[in-house]
Amino acid sequence: MGCQAPAAPVHAHLLTPRQQDEARYRILEVMPVFDDYARHSRRHIRVFSLTPAAYSGDR
């Protein structure tokens, strides 16, 4: 099972720890196992916010 969307240009913004806390409910909506993954990996998981970038024609 997979979901392949067409590629689109985006801008990525690394969330601060506070922003990540504020986005927590949305993170868990799309990845319910996030906390388990972070705990088992024993590291801080960097989370990015993606916004569409301007797109001009074919690549």
N, C-alpha and C positions, 0 to 999 in steps of 0.2 A: 504494500500500500504506500502510495506516495502522492505528493501534490507538487507538480512542477508548474510554476507560473512563468510567463515570459520574463526574460531579463529586462530590468529597467534601471536607469541610472539613479542613484540615491546619494544623499549626503548622510554620513554617519556621525553621531554625537555620542561620545562616551558619557554615560550617566554618572553623576557623583553618587556617593553612598546615600545621600539624602534623597536625590531624585530616584534612585533605585528603590528606596523604601516607599516613596510616594507612588511608584509604578508597580508595586508588589502585586496587587490584585490582578493587574493585566498580565504580568509575567506568569503568574500561576494559572491564569486562564488558558494561555497558549502552551505552557510547559508545566503541567502539574507536578512533575518529578524534579523540579528545579532544586528544591531544598535537599532532597535525597542526593542528587548529583553533586551539589556543592559540598555536602557533608562527606560523601564517599571520596571525592577528589581531594579533600583537605586543602582547598585553595579558594581564594576569592574569585568569583566568576564575573568577568567584566560584561556589562550589559550596555548595549548601544541602542539609541533611538534613531530610526531611519526615516528620512523625509525625501520625497521625490525631488530629483534635480531636474533642471531644465533639459529638455531633450530636443535636439535639432536634427531631424532627418534620420536616415539609415546610418548604421555604423560602418 
